[in-house]
Structure formats: C-alpha cells, structure tokens
Amino acid sequence: MATKKKINELPDYEKDTVTNAVINTNTSAFSNRRDQLAKLQEKDAEMEAMKNDLAEIKKLLKGLSKK
C-alpha cells in the first residue's frame, strides 16, 4: 500500500514513501504544461513544413534559372 507524505518546500508535491517517487498533485498545472507542450510541438511541425516548402521553392527557382 502506497503512503504519501507532503513535501514542505513544495506544497503541490507529495512523496510516495514506498517508492520515493515525487508526485505532482496540482492537476491544473500539469494540464497547462501538457497543453503548452502540445502547442510547442505543433509550432515545431509548422516550422518544419515551412522549411520544406522553402527548400522546394529554392529548388524550383534554381531549375528555372538554369533554363
């Protein structure tokens, strides 16, 4: 059976005394962080798509300049 103990310095965290795992009990902060990471991942994917589009445009322009 897992018993938990409050951490004095970190009010949103508890420590499992059996496994010594630190558990975040602030569910809204956890949810906000997950949303933040999802937005960051979406932004990174969009940036990668833009880089690929630019590379394709460069390739097409180079092809036109050779003709």
Secondary structure, 3 states (H helix, E strand, C coil): CCCEEECCCCCCEEEECCCCCEEECCHHHHHHHHHHHHHHHHHHHHHHHHHHHHHHHHHHHHHHHHC
